[in-house]
């Protein structure tokens, strides 16, 4: 089924904006209108929700989060970037594993079970896409979702 991913992403942003504002984080987003993908709207919304939820948890105080959705060649690219301490290179490949935590103390501090990114990756892969992260230590972390 073809869904309007632009509308789906915007609807998630609307539900998360208040929390981002409450945490005094700067939030910028740019959503290209009417980008359609084949897939499940609720599942893809869940991916955006997981990425924004993580960004809210791990962004440094007074930090910023940005989200863009745009067409790139034949794919659609969703990018979420947030400021903060970043993820150490040795952890980068493993953050998508179930229950994996780069920092074990995070579980006590932030709650959750370390499943979010594993779930997001599995949803993206079911949609024939790719999810990966890049980080600049002590500056930013970016998550990229490529969907055909």
N, CA, C and O atoms as CSV, one atom per row, in Angstrom:
chain,resi,resn,atom,element,x,y,z
A,1,UNK,N,N,0.836,-1.188,0.000
A,1,UNK,CA,C,0.000,0.000,0.000
A,1,UNK,C,C,0.883,1.255,0.000
A,1,UNK,O,O,1.845,1.335,0.764
A,2,UNK,N,N,0.563,2.219,-0.842
A,2,UNK,CA,C,1.331,3.466,-0.867
A,2,UNK,C,C,0.812,4.416,0.210
A,2,UNK,O,O,-0.391,4.643,0.340
A,3,UNK,N,N,1.755,4.963,0.975
A,3,UNK,CA,C,1.356,5.909,2.027
A,3,UNK,C,C,2.119,7.221,1.841
A,3,UNK,O,O,3.213,7.247,1.276
A,4,UNK,N,N,1.524,8.294,2.326
A,4,UNK,CA,C,2.172,9.596,2.286
A,4,UNK,C,C,3.072,9.701,3.521
A,4,UNK,O,O,2.616,10.001,4.624
A,5,UNK,N,N,4.366,9.443,3.298
A,5,UNK,CA,C,5.320,9.446,4.411
A,5,UNK,C,C,5.477,10.848,4.991
A,5,UNK,O,O,5.698,11.002,6.192
A,6,UNK,N,N,5.365,11.859,4.150
A,6,UNK,CA,C,5.486,13.246,4.628
A,6,UNK,C,C,4.432,13.526,5.701
A,6,UNK,O,O,4.741,14.078,6.757
A,7,UNK,N,N,3.182,13.136,5.417
A,7,UNK,CA,C,2.099,13.342,6.390
A,7,UNK,C,C,2.325,12.514,7.650
A,7,UNK,O,O,2.081,12.986,8.760
A,8,UNK,N,N,2.793,11.279,7.475
A,8,UNK,CA,C,3.028,10.389,8.622
A,8,UNK,C,C,4.086,10.993,9.546
A,8,UNK,O,O,3.910,11.024,10.764
A,9,UNK,N,N,5.192,11.476,8.955
A,9,UNK,CA,C,6.278,12.068,9.749
A,9,UNK,C,C,5.775,13.327,10.459
A,9,UNK,O,O,6.073,13.537,11.635
A,10,UNK,N,N,5.022,14.156,9.754
A,10,UNK,CA,C,4.499,15.379,10.376
A,10,UNK,C,C,3.578,15.077,11.547
A,10,UNK,O,O,3.584,15.793,12.548
A,11,UNK,N,N,2.785,14.017,11.423
A,11,UNK,CA,C,1.871,13.682,12.523
A,11,UNK,C,C,2.653,13.256,13.772
A,11,UNK,O,O,2.225,13.536,14.892
A,12,UNK,N,N,3.793,12.585,13.588
A,12,UNK,CA,C,4.633,12.208,14.737
A,12,UNK,C,C,5.254,13.457,15.352
A,12,UNK,O,O,5.290,13.605,16.574
A,13,UNK,N,N,5.742,14.354,14.496
A,13,UNK,CA,C,6.341,15.597,14.986
A,13,UNK,C,C,5.351,16.350,15.869
A,13,UNK,O,O,5.722,16.857,16.928
A,14,UNK,N,N,4.094,16.423,15.437
A,14,UNK,CA,C,3.074,17.127,16.222
A,14,UNK,C,C,2.911,16.528,17.614
A,14,UNK,O,O,2.700,17.255,18.584
A,15,UNK,N,N,3.009,15.192,17.715
A,15,UNK,CA,C,2.826,14.573,19.036
A,15,UNK,C,C,4.061,14.753,19.918
A,15,UNK,O,O,3.950,14.702,21.143
A,16,UNK,N,N,5.244,14.965,19.312
A,16,UNK,CA,C,6.486,15.026,20.086
A,16,UNK,C,C,6.940,16.452,20.402
A,16,UNK,O,O,7.760,16.666,21.296
A,17,UNK,N,N,6.405,17.417,19.669
A,17,UNK,CA,C,6.886,18.800,19.815
A,17,UNK,C,C,6.805,19.326,21.246
A,17,UNK,O,O,7.724,19.997,21.717
A,18,UNK,N,N,5.719,19.024,21.928
A,18,UNK,CA,C,5.538,19.535,23.295
A,18,UNK,C,C,6.629,19.024,24.231
A,18,UNK,O,O,7.159,19.777,25.049
A,19,UNK,N,N,6.960,17.740,24.104
A,19,UNK,CA,C,7.996,17.133,24.959
A,19,UNK,C,C,9.353,17.781,24.673
A,19,UNK,O,O,10.120,18.069,25.592
A,20,UNK,N,N,9.637,18.005,23.391
A,20,UNK,CA,C,10.905,18.624,22.995
A,20,UNK,C,C,10.981,20.044,23.568
A,20,UNK,O,O,12.019,20.462,24.080
A,21,UNK,N,N,9.880,20.766,23.475
A,21,UNK,CA,C,9.801,22.133,23.979
A,21,UNK,C,C,9.998,22.159,25.501
A,21,UNK,O,O,10.723,22.999,26.034
A,22,UNK,N,N,9.326,21.208,26.194
A,22,UNK,CA,C,9.428,21.098,27.652
A,22,UNK,C,C,10.862,20.896,28.098
A,22,UNK,O,O,11.281,21.424,29.128
A,23,UNK,N,N,11.613,20.130,27.321
A,23,UNK,CA,C,13.013,19.838,27.661
A,23,UNK,C,C,13.937,20.976,27.262
A,23,UNK,O,O,15.153,20.886,27.434
A,24,UNK,N,N,13.350,22.065,26.719
A,24,UNK,CA,C,14.118,23.246,26.306
A,24,UNK,C,C,15.167,22.916,25.256
A,24,UNK,O,O,16.286,23.429,25.295
A,25,UNK,N,N,14.794,22.054,24.317
A,25,UNK,CA,C,15.692,21.723,23.214
A,25,UNK,C,C,15.252,22.506,21.980
A,25,UNK,O,O,14.067,22.794,21.809
A,26,UNK,N,N,16.203,22.846,21.130
A,26,UNK,CA,C,15.880,23.500,19.864
A,26,UNK,C,C,15.477,22.408,18.885
A,26,UNK,O,O,16.133,21.369,18.804
A,27,UNK,N,N,14.411,22.638,18.148
A,27,UNK,CA,C,13.932,21.619,17.214
A,27,UNK,C,C,13.667,22.244,15.851
A,27,UNK,O,O,12.870,23.173,15.724
A,28,UNK,N,N,14.347,21.722,14.835
A,28,UNK,CA,C,14.130,22.191,13.472
A,28,UNK,C,C,13.742,20.997,12.616
A,28,UNK,O,O,14.268,19.898,12.795
A,29,UNK,N,N,12.826,21.215,11.691
A,29,UNK,CA,C,12.511,20.125,10.769
A,29,UNK,C,C,12.145,20.654,9.404
A,29,UNK,O,O,11.618,21.758,9.268
A,30,UNK,N,N,12.425,19.862,8.406
A,30,UNK,CA,C,12.132,20.193,7.028
A,30,UNK,C,C,11.582,18.937,6.367
A,30,UNK,O,O,12.301,17.958,6.168
A,31,UNK,N,N,10.307,18.979,6.033
A,31,UNK,CA,C,9.644,17.812,5.459
A,31,UNK,C,C,9.215,18.152,4.035
A,31,UNK,O,O,8.375,19.026,3.820
A,32,UNK,N,N,9.799,17.457,3.072
A,32,UNK,CA,C,9.370,17.651,1.681
A,32,UNK,C,C,7.960,17.080,1.568
A,32,UNK,O,O,7.728,15.942,1.976
A,33,UNK,N,N,7.004,17.851,1.017
A,33,UNK,CA,C,5.611,17.375,0.991
A,33,UNK,C,C,5.386,16.240,-0.012
A,33,UNK,O,O,6.099,16.110,-1.008
A,34,UNK,N,N,4.386,15.437,0.282
A,34,UNK,CA,C,3.885,14.399,-0.629
A,34,UNK,C,C,4.929,13.410,-1.130
A,34,UNK,O,O,5.016,13.132,-2.326
A,35,UNK,N,N,5.712,12.889,-0.207
A,35,UNK,CA,C,6.632,11.803,-0.558
A,35,UNK,C,C,5.943,10.489,-0.205
A,35,UNK,O,O,5.563,10.259,0.943
A,36,UNK,N,N,5.792,9.644,-1.198
A,36,UNK,CA,C,5.060,8.393,-1.001
A,36,UNK,C,C,6.000,7.200,-0.982
A,36,UNK,O,O,6.954,7.132,-1.757
A,37,UNK,N,N,5.719,6.263,-0.090
A,37,UNK,CA,C,6.457,4.995,-0.064
A,37,UNK,C,C,5.441,3.871,0.037
A,37,UNK,O,O,4.287,4.075,0.411
A,38,UNK,N,N,5.903,2.687,-0.306
A,38,UNK,CA,C,5.079,1.503,-0.167
A,38,UNK,C,C,5.312,0.993,1.258
A,38,UNK,O,O,6.455,0.766,1.655
A,39,UNK,N,N,4.236,0.814,2.027
A,39,UNK,CA,C,4.473,0.304,3.372
A,39,UNK,C,C,3.333,0.539,4.329
A,39,UNK,O,O,2.213,0.876,3.947
A,40,UNK,N,N,3.666,0.347,5.596
A,40,UNK,CA,C,2.713,0.431,6.682
A,40,UNK,C,C,2.929,1.746,7.430
A,40,UNK,O,O,3.978,1.965,8.036
A,41,UNK,N,N,1.934,2.605,7.377
A,41,UNK,CA,C,2.036,3.933,7.967
A,41,UNK,C,C,2.331,3.876,9.466
A,41,UNK,O,O,3.205,4.592,9.954
A,42,UNK,N,N,1.604,3.026,10.197
A,42,UNK,CA,C,1.799,2.960,11.653
A,42,UNK,C,C,3.214,2.521,12.005
A,42,UNK,O,O,3.827,3.063,12.925
A,43,UNK,N,N,3.735,1.533,11.267
A,43,UNK,CA,C,5.091,1.049,11.549
A,43,UNK,C,C,6.130,2.126,11.264
A,43,UNK,O,O,7.064,2.324,12.041
A,44,UNK,N,N,5.957,2.818,10.141
A,44,UNK,CA,C,6.936,3.855,9.802
A,44,UNK,C,C,6.856,5.029,10.777
A,44,UNK,O,O,7.869,5.662,11.075
A,45,UNK,N,N,5.657,5.317,11.269
A,45,UNK,CA,C,5.525,6.351,12.309
A,45,UNK,C,C,6.283,5.918,13.558
A,45,UNK,O,O,6.906,6.734,14.236
A,46,UNK,N,N,6.219,4.612,13.853
A,46,UNK,CA,C,6.906,4.098,15.038
A,46,UNK,C,C,8.423,4.314,14.920
A,46,UNK,O,O,9.083,4.617,15.914
A,47,UNK,N,N,8.970,4.159,13.721
A,47,UNK,CA,C,10.401,4.391,13.500
A,47,UNK,C,C,10.748,5.844,13.838
A,47,UNK,O,O,11.720,6.109,14.545
A,48,UNK,N,N,9.946,6.778,13.327
A,48,UNK,CA,C,10.189,8.203,13.576
A,48,UNK,C,C,10.076,8.493,15.069
A,48,UNK,O,O,10.882,9.234,15.632
A,49,UNK,N,N,9.072,7.903,15.697
A,49,UNK,CA,C,8.847,8.072,17.141
A,49,UNK,C,C,10.064,7.568,17.935
A,49,UNK,O,O,10.516,8.242,18.861
A,50,UNK,N,N,10.586,6.410,17.585
A,50,UNK,CA,C,11.746,5.831,18.281
A,50,UNK,C,C,12.965,6.752,18.116
A,50,UNK,O,O,13.680,7.020,19.082
A,51,UNK,N,N,13.194,7.231,16.892
A,51,UNK,CA,C,14.355,8.099,16.644
A,51,UNK,C,C,14.234,9.413,17.414
A,51,UNK,O,O,15.206,9.885,18.003
A,52,UNK,N,N,13.031,10.003,17.406
A,52,UNK,CA,C,12.855,11.271,18.136
A,52,UNK,C,C,12.920,11.050,19.644
A,52,UNK,O,O,13.479,11.870,20.372
A,53,UNK,N,N,12.352,9.951,20.106
A,53,UNK,CA,C,12.366,9.636,21.533
A,53,UNK,C,C,13.813,9.475,22.018
A,53,UNK,O,O,14.181,10.005,23.065
A,54,UNK,N,N,14.618,8.752,21.264
A,54,UNK,CA,C,16.040,8.609,21.611
A,54,UNK,C,C,16.748,9.954,21.586
A,54,UNK,O,O,17.544,10.267,22.471
A,55,UNK,N,N,16.446,10.748,20.557
A,55,UNK,CA,C,17.084,12.064,20.450
A,55,UNK,C,C,16.766,12.908,21.687
A,55,UNK,O,O,17.645,13.573,22.236
A,56,UNK,N,N,15.510,12.873,22.116
A,56,UNK,CA,C,15.098,13.648,23.295
A,56,UNK,C,C,15.866,13.161,24.533
A,56,UNK,O,O,16.308,13.965,25.354
A,57,UNK,N,N,16.017,11.841,24.653
A,57,UNK,CA,C,16.718,11.286,25.822
A,57,UNK,C,C,18.198,11.642,25.841
A,57,UNK,O,O,18.756,11.927,26.900
A,58,UNK,N,N,18.834,11.627,24.677
A,58,UNK,CA,C,20.297,11.714,24.648
A,58,UNK,C,C,20.862,13.065,24.230
A,58,UNK,O,O,22.077,13.256,24.255
A,59,UNK,N,N,19.987,14.020,23.838
A,59,UNK,CA,C,20.483,15.348,23.491
A,59,UNK,C,C,20.926,16.061,24.760
A,59,UNK,O,O,20.269,15.979,25.798
A,60,UNK,N,N,22.056,16.766,24.660
A,60,UNK,CA,C,22.555,17.501,25.817
A,60,UNK,C,C,21.592,18.623,26.190
A,60,UNK,O,O,20.851,19.105,25.333
A,61,UNK,N,N,21.589,19.054,27.472
A,61,UNK,CA,C,20.702,20.142,27.889
A,61,UNK,C,C,20.900,21.360,26.983
A,61,UNK,O,O,22.030,21.696,26.628
A,62,UNK,N,N,19.811,22.011,26.615
A,62,UNK,CA,C,19.811,23.168,25.714
A,62,UNK,C,C,20.336,22.808,24.311
A,62,UNK,O,O,20.677,23.696,23.529
A,63,UNK,N,N,20.397,21.532,24.004
A,63,UNK,CA,C,20.911,21.079,22.709
A,63,UNK,C,C,19.857,21.179,21.631
A,63,UNK,O,O,18.797,21.770,21.839
A,64,UNK,N,N,20.149,20.595,20.466
A,64,UNK,CA,C,19.200,20.708,19.372
A,64,UNK,C,C,18.994,19.385,18.646
A,64,UNK,O,O,19.854,18.504,18.639
A,65,UNK,N,N,17.824,19.287,18.041
A,65,UNK,CA,C,17.420,18.112,17.266
A,65,UNK,C,C,16.948,18.625,15.911
A,65,UNK,O,O,16.225,19.619,15.838
A,66,UNK,N,N,17.354,17.954,14.842
A,66,UNK,CA,C,16.792,18.326,13.542
A,66,UNK,C,C,16.355,17.059,12.813
A,66,UNK,O,O,16.937,15.985,12.967
A,67,UNK,N,N,15.314,17.231,12.020
A,67,UNK,CA,C,14.731,16.110,11.290
A,67,UNK,C,C,14.459,16.580,9.863
A,67,UNK,O,O,13.836,17.621,9.655
A,68,UNK,N,N,14.928,15.808,8.884
A,68,UNK,CA,C,14.607,16.163,7.499
A,68,UNK,C,C,14.091,14.927,6.776
A,68,UNK,O,O,14.506,13.799,7.041
A,69,UNK,N,N,13.182,15.180,5.867
A,69,UNK,CA,C,12.656,14.118,5.012
A,69,UNK,C,C,12.714,14.674,3.597
A,69,UNK,O,O,12.122,15.713,3.308
A,70,UNK,N,N,13.432,13.978,2.711
A,70,UNK,CA,C,13.607,14.494,1.356
A,70,UNK,C,C,13.815,13.354,0.375
A,70,UNK,O,O,14.195,12.245,0.750
A,71,UNK,N,N,13.560,13.648,-0.871
A,71,UNK,CA,C,13.816,12.663,-1.925
A,71,UNK,C,C,15.287,12.750,-2.300
A,71,UNK,O,O,15.809,13.840,-2.538
A,72,UNK,N,N,15.958,11.600,-2.354
A,72,UNK,CA,C,17.364,11.520,-2.762
A,72,UNK,C,C,17.447,10.504,-3.888
A,72,UNK,O,O,17.309,9.303,-3.655
A,73,UNK,N,N,17.671,10.977,-5.108
A,73,UNK,CA,C,17.702,10.089,-6.282
A,73,UNK,C,C,16.401,9.297,-6.336
A,73,UNK,O,O,15.331,9.891,-6.469
A,74,UNK,N,N,16.467,7.960,-6.234
A,74,UNK,CA,C,15.234,7.164,-6.309
A,74,UNK,C,C,14.711,6.802,-4.917
A,74,UNK,O,O,13.668,6.163,-4.782
A,75,UNK,N,N,15.445,7.216,-3.893
A,75,UNK,CA,C,15.062,6.855,-2.522
A,75,UNK,C,C,14.495,8.055,-1.783
A,75,UNK,O,O,14.568,9.197,-2.236
A,76,UNK,N,N,13.926,7.741,-0.622
A,76,UNK,CA,C,13.507,8.795,0.293
A,76,UNK,C,C,14.420,8.673,1.502
A,76,UNK,O,O,14.640,7.577,2.018
A,77,UNK,N,N,14.950,9.803,1.950
A,77,UNK,CA,C,15.894,9.805,3.061
A,77,UNK,C,C,15.319,10.606,4.226
A,77,UNK,O,O,14.972,11.780,4.091
A,78,UNK,N,N,15.229,9.936,5.373
A,78,UNK,CA,C,14.837,10.599,6.617
A,78,UNK,C,C,16.105,10.698,7.461
A,78,UNK,O,O,16.777,9.694,7.698
A,79,UNK,N,N,16.427,11.894,7.906
A,79,UNK,CA,C,17.629,12.095,8.714
A,79,UNK,C,C,17.239,12.759,10.027
A,79,UNK,O,O,16.542,13.773,10.043
A,80,UNK,N,N,17.701,12.171,11.127
A,80,UNK,CA,C,17.505,12.782,12.450
A,80,UNK,C,C,18.893,13.023,13.015
A,80,UNK,O,O,19.700,12.098,13.106
A,81,UNK,N,N,19.177,14.270,13.397
A,81,UNK,CA,C,20.482,14.613,13.980
A,81,UNK,C,C,20.250,15.306,15.307
A,81,UNK,O,O,19.378,16.167,15.428
A,82,UNK,N,N,21.034,14.926,16.297
A,82,UNK,CA,C,20.945,15.638,17.573
A,82,UNK,C,C,22.334,15.890,18.148
A,82,UNK,O,O,23.280,15.145,17.895
A,83,UNK,N,N,22.426,16.972,18.934
A,83,UNK,CA,C,23.692,17.292,19.586
A,83,UNK,C,C,23.809,16.434,20.842
A,83,UNK,O,O,22.810,15.955,21.378
A,84,UNK,N,N,25.032,16.252,21.296
A,84,UNK,CA,C,25.254,15.468,22.513
A,84,UNK,C,C,26.617,14.824,22.472
A,84,UNK,O,O,27.466,15.189,21.658
A,85,UNK,N,N,26.826,13.850,23.368
A,85,UNK,CA,C,28.166,13.259,23.465
A,85,UNK,C,C,28.475,12.303,22.324
A,85,UNK,O,O,29.625,11.906,22.138
A,86,UNK,N,N,27.450,11.930,21.554
A,86,UNK,CA,C,27.704,11.021,20.444
A,86,UNK,C,C,27.843,9.587,20.917
A,86,UNK,O,O,27.666,9.292,22.099
A,87,UNK,N,N,28.159,8.705,19.995
A,87,UNK,CA,C,28.277,7.274,20.300
A,87,UNK,C,C,29.692,6.863,19.921
A,87,UNK,O,O,30.150,7.139,18.812
A,88,UNK,N,N,30.376,6.207,20.838
A,88,UNK,CA,C,31.750,5.783,20.563
A,88,UNK,C,C,31.764,4.850,19.348
A,88,UNK,O,O,30.866,4.021,19.197
A,89,UNK,N,N,32.779,4.980,18.479
A,89,UNK,CA,C,32.837,4.186,17.245
A,89,UNK,C,C,32.678,2.682,17.483
A,89,UNK,O,O,32.069,1.987,16.669
A,90,UNK,N,N,33.221,2.179,18.592
A,90,UNK,CA,C,33.127,0.729,18.843
A,90,UNK,C,C,31.702,0.282,19.176
A,90,UNK,O,O,31.399,-0.910,19.132
A,91,UNK,N,N,30.841,1.223,19.502
A,91,UNK,CA,C,29.449,0.870,19.825
A,91,UNK,C,C,28.505,1.074,18.634
A,91,UNK,O,O,27.394,0.543,18.611
A,92,UNK,N,N,28.963,1.850,17.650
A,92,UNK,CA,C,28.078,2.292,16.571
A,92,UNK,C,C,27.349,1.149,15.858
A,92,UNK,O,O,26.151,1.254,15.593
A,93,UNK,N,N,28.058,0.063,15.547
A,93,UNK,CA,C,27.418,-1.044,14.835
A,93,UNK,C,C,26.474,-1.833,15.722
A,93,UNK,O,O,25.569,-2.509,15.232
A,94,UNK,N,N,26.683,-1.748,17.024
A,94,UNK,CA,C,25.927,-2.608,17.933
A,94,UNK,C,C,24.683,-1.962,18.510
A,94,UNK,O,O,23.871,-2.641,19.139
A,95,UNK,N,N,24.519,-0.661,18.309
A,95,UNK,CA,C,23.365,0.015,18.931
A,95,UNK,C,C,22.036,-0.485,18.399
A,95,UNK,O,O,20.993,-0.242,19.005
A,96,UNK,N,N,22.064,-1.193,17.253
A,96,UNK,CA,C,20.818,-1.719,16.694
A,96,UNK,C,C,20.518,-3.136,17.194
A,96,UNK,O,O,19.478,-3.707,16.865
A,97,UNK,N,N,21.442,-3.703,17.998
A,97,UNK,CA,C,21.210,-5.046,18.553
A,97,UNK,C,C,20.186,-4.962,19.678
A,97,UNK,O,O,20.123,-3.969,20.404
A,98,UNK,N,N,19.390,-6.011,19.813
A,98,UNK,CA,C,18.421,-6.043,20.911
A,98,UNK,C,C,19.142,-5.975,22.250
A,98,UNK,O,O,20.160,-6.637,22.453
A,99,UNK,N,N,18.611,-5.181,23.149
A,99,UNK,CA,C,19.092,-5.035,24.533
A,99,UNK,C,C,20.481,-4.410,24.662
A,99,UNK,O,O,20.981,-4.269,25.778
A,100,UNK,N,N,21.115,-4.034,23.553
A,100,UNK,CA,C,22.467,-3.482,23.656
A,100,UNK,C,C,22.418,-2.039,24.115
A,100,UNK,O,O,21.585,-1.256,23.657
A,101,UNK,N,N,23.312,-1.696,25.020
A,101,UNK,CA,C,23.438,-0.305,25.457
A,101,UNK,C,C,24.894,0.100,25.436
A,101,UNK,O,O,25.744,-0.595,25.993
A,102,UNK,N,N,25.189,1.219,24.795
A,102,UNK,CA,C,26.565,1.722,24.778
A,102,UNK,C,C,26.986,2.103,26.192
A,102,UNK,O,O,28.151,1.967,26.563
A,103,UNK,N,N,26.025,2.578,26.971
A,103,UNK,CA,C,26.305,3.000,28.340
A,103,UNK,C,C,25.302,2.313,29.258
A,103,UNK,O,O,24.137,2.706,29.305
A,104,UNK,N,N,25.750,1.279,29.996
A,104,UNK,CA,C,24.811,0.502,30.833
A,104,UNK,C,C,24.051,1.353,31.848
A,104,UNK,O,O,22.937,0.996,32.232
A,105,UNK,N,N,24.634,2.481,32.294
A,105,UNK,CA,C,23.939,3.313,33.277
A,105,UNK,C,C,22.730,4.003,32.661
A,105,UNK,O,O,21.858,4.493,33.380
A,106,UNK,N,N,22.674,4.044,31.319
A,106,UNK,CA,C,21.539,4.681,30.645
A,106,UNK,C,C,20.212,4.037,31.031
A,106,UNK,O,O,19.204,4.727,31.189
A,107,UNK,N,N,20.214,2.708,31.183
A,107,UNK,CA,C,18.953,2.006,31.432
A,107,UNK,C,C,18.308,2.501,32.716
A,107,UNK,O,O,17.092,2.683,32.774
A,108,UNK,N,N,19.111,2.717,33.736
A,108,UNK,CA,C,18.543,3.190,34.996
A,108,UNK,C,C,18.105,4.636,34.878
A,108,UNK,O,O,17.078,5.034,35.429
A,109,UNK,N,N,18.890,5.419,34.156
A,109,UNK,CA,C,18.605,6.839,34.083
A,109,UNK,C,C,17.398,7.153,33.196
A,109,UNK,O,O,16.592,8.023,33.524
A,110,UNK,N,N,17.279,6.443,32.074
A,110,UNK,CA,C,16.278,6.822,31.081
A,110,UNK,C,C,15.143,5.819,30.923
A,110,UNK,O,O,14.180,6.094,30.207
A,111,UNK,N,N,15.233,4.668,31.573
A,111,UNK,CA,C,14.183,3.663,31.385
A,111,UNK,C,C,14.302,3.021,30.019
A,111,UNK,O,O,15.215,3.337,29.256
A,112,UNK,N,N,13.386,2.124,29.706
A,112,UNK,CA,C,13.434,1.452,28.411
A,112,UNK,C,C,14.260,0.187,28.494
A,112,UNK,O,O,14.925,-0.076,29.496
A,113,UNK,N,N,14.211,-0.586,27.435
A,113,UNK,CA,C,14.849,-1.903,27.459
A,113,UNK,C,C,15.881,-2.089,26.375
A,113,UNK,O,O,16.321,-3.215,26.145
A,114,UNK,N,N,16.287,-1.024,25.694
A,114,UNK,CA,C,17.281,-1.184,24.649
A,114,UNK,C,C,16.727,-1.881,23.420
A,114,UNK,O,O,17.471,-2.512,22.669
A,115,UNK,N,N,15.416,-1.769,23.212
A,115,UNK,CA,C,14.786,-2.435,22.070
A,115,UNK,C,C,14.440,-1.471,20.944
A,115,UNK,O,O,14.266,-1.894,19.801
A,116,UNK,N,N,14.339,-0.194,21.247
A,116,UNK,CA,C,13.855,0.785,20.274
A,116,UNK,C,C,14.545,0.720,18.930
A,116,UNK,O,O,13.887,0.573,17.900
A,117,UNK,N,N,15.884,0.829,18.928
A,117,UNK,CA,C,16.604,0.859,17.660
A,117,UNK,C,C,16.541,-0.484,16.940
A,117,UNK,O,O,16.536,-0.532,15.710
A,118,UNK,N,N,16.493,-1.578,17.708
A,118,UNK,CA,C,16.370,-2.907,17.088
A,118,UNK,C,C,15.020,-3.014,16.373
A,118,UNK,O,O,14.931,-3.545,15.266
A,119,UNK,N,N,13.979,-2.504,17.021
A,119,UNK,CA,C,12.638,-2.518,16.425
A,119,UNK,C,C,12.625,-1.621,15.180
A,119,UNK,O,O,12.104,-2.008,14.134
A,120,UNK,N,N,13.202,-0.424,15.304
A,120,UNK,CA,C,13.235,0.514,14.174
A,120,UNK,C,C,13.945,-0.122,12.981
A,120,UNK,O,O,13.468,-0.029,11.850
A,121,UNK,N,N,15.088,-0.769,13.236
A,121,UNK,CA,C,15.864,-1.374,12.150
A,121,UNK,C,C,15.057,-2.488,11.480
A,121,UNK,O,O,15.051,-2.616,10.256
A,122,UNK,N,N,14.384,-3.282,12.296
A,122,UNK,CA,C,13.606,-4.384,11.736
A,122,UNK,C,C,12.449,-3.863,10.873
A,122,UNK,O,O,12.159,-4.433,9.821
A,123,UNK,N,N,11.793,-2.790,11.310
A,123,UNK,CA,C,10.706,-2.193,10.520
A,123,UNK,C,C,11.260,-1.649,9.197
A,123,UNK,O,O,10.684,-1.878,8.134
A,124,UNK,N,N,12.383,-0.927,9.275
A,124,UNK,CA,C,12.973,-0.342,8.066
A,124,UNK,C,C,13.355,-1.459,7.084
A,124,UNK,O,O,13.124,-1.339,5.881
A,125,UNK,N,N,13.939,-2.539,7.603
A,125,UNK,CA,C,14.338,-3.648,6.732
A,125,UNK,C,C,13.126,-4.346,6.111
A,125,UNK,O,O,13.185,-4.779,4.960
A,126,UNK,N,N,12.030,-4.458,6.865
A,126,UNK,CA,C,10.797,-5.022,6.306
A,126,UNK,C,C,10.295,-4.167,5.144
A,126,UNK,O,O,9.618,-4.667,4.246
A,127,UNK,N,N,10.626,-2.888,5.165
A,127,UNK,CA,C,10.224,-1.966,4.105
A,127,UNK,C,C,11.321,-1.858,3.035
A,127,UNK,O,O,11.324,-0.923,2.234
A,128,UNK,N,N,12.242,-2.813,3.028
A,128,UNK,CA,C,13.338,-2.892,2.041
A,128,UNK,C,C,14.266,-1.682,2.116
A,128,UNK,O,O,14.880,-1.288,1.125
A,129,UNK,N,N,14.355,-1.102,3.314
A,129,UNK,CA,C,15.195,0.082,3.484
A,129,UNK,C,C,16.423,-0.211,4.322
A,129,UNK,O,O,16.696,-1.356,4.683
A,130,UNK,N,N,17.160,0.858,4.624
A,130,UNK,CA,C,18.370,0.743,5.444
A,130,UNK,C,C,18.303,1.795,6.546
A,130,UNK,O,O,17.826,2.910,6.332
A,131,UNK,N,N,18.789,1.420,7.726
A,131,UNK,CA,C,18.886,2.348,8.854
A,131,UNK,C,C,20.299,2.268,9.383
A,131,UNK,O,O,20.788,1.182,9.695
A,132,UNK,N,N,20.962,3.415,9.485
A,132,UNK,CA,C,22.314,3.406,10.041
A,132,UNK,C,C,22.572,4.729,10.747
A,132,UNK,O,O,21.812,5.687,10.607
A,133,UNK,N,N,23.662,4.760,11.507
A,133,UNK,CA,C,23.980,5.951,12.297
A,133,UNK,C,C,25.404,6.398,12.023
A,133,UNK,O,O,26.269,5.598,11.667
A,134,UNK,N,N,25.628,7.688,12.195
A,134,UNK,CA,C,26.982,8.248,12.138
A,134,UNK,C,C,27.099,9.200,13.316
A,134,UNK,O,O,26.117,9.811,13.738
A,135,UNK,N,N,28.314,9.320,13.842
A,135,UNK,CA,C,28.463,10.191,14.991
A,135,UNK,C,C,29.766,10.969,14.927
A,135,UNK,O,O,30.775,10.472,14.427
A,136,UNK,N,N,29.735,12.187,15.434
A,136,UNK,CA,C,30.941,12.982,15.631
A,136,UNK,C,C,31.068,13.111,17.150
A,136,UNK,O,O,30.303,13.853,17.767
A,137,UNK,N,N,32.034,12.391,17.772
A,137,UNK,CA,C,32.111,12.380,19.244
A,137,UNK,C,C,32.042,13.788,19.841
A,137,UNK,O,O,32.690,14.723,19.370
A,138,UNK,N,N,31.235,13.898,20.890
A,138,UNK,CA,C,31.014,15.147,21.622
A,138,UNK,C,C,30.378,16.256,20.793
A,138,UNK,O,O,30.392,17.418,21.198
A,139,UNK,N,N,29.821,15.907,19.636
A,139,UNK,CA,C,29.139,16.930,18.842
A,139,UNK,C,C,27.741,16.494,18.438
A,139,UNK,O,O,26.748,17.013,18.948
A,140,UNK,N,N,27.667,15.533,17.516
A,140,UNK,CA,C,26.346,15.143,17.008
A,140,UNK,C,C,26.262,13.641,16.741
A,140,UNK,O,O,27.269,12.954,16.570
A,141,UNK,N,N,25.027,13.168,16.714
A,141,UNK,CA,C,24.724,11.814,16.264
A,141,UNK,C,C,23.622,11.956,15.226
A,141,UNK,O,O,22.661,12.700,15.425
A,142,UNK,N,N,23.765,11.238,14.120
A,142,UNK,CA,C,22.755,11.280,13.057
A,142,UNK,C,C,22.296,9.874,12.735
A,142,UNK,O,O,23.097,8.942,12.661
A,143,UNK,N,N,20.990,9.735,12.543
A,143,UNK,CA,C,20.409,8.467,12.102
A,143,UNK,C,C,19.821,8.698,10.714
A,143,UNK,O,O,19.162,9.705,10.454
A,144,UNK,N,N,20.079,7.738,9.835
A,144,UNK,CA,C,19.617,7.837,8.441
A,144,UNK,C,C,18.700,6.666,8.124
A,144,UNK,O,O,19.045,5.509,8.367
A,145,UNK,N,N,17.531,6.976,7.581
A,145,UNK,CA,C,16.608,5.951,7.122
A,145,UNK,C,C,16.460,6.138,5.610
A,145,UNK,O,O,15.932,7.151,5.151
A,146,UNK,N,N,16.934,5.145,4.839
A,146,UNK,CA,C,16.782,5.152,3.370
A,146,UNK,C,C,15.628,4.230,3.030
A,146,UNK,O,O,15.640,3.060,3.410
A,147,UNK,N,N,14.637,4.735,2.325
A,147,UNK,CA,C,13.528,3.900,1.888
A,147,UNK,C,C,13.400,3.975,0.374
A,147,UNK,O,O,13.470,5.061,-0.202
A,148,UNK,N,N,13.211,2.816,-0.283
A,148,UNK,CA,C,13.116,2.840,-1.742
A,148,UNK,C,C,11.793,3.459,-2.206
A,148,UNK,O,O,11.547,3.559,-3.408
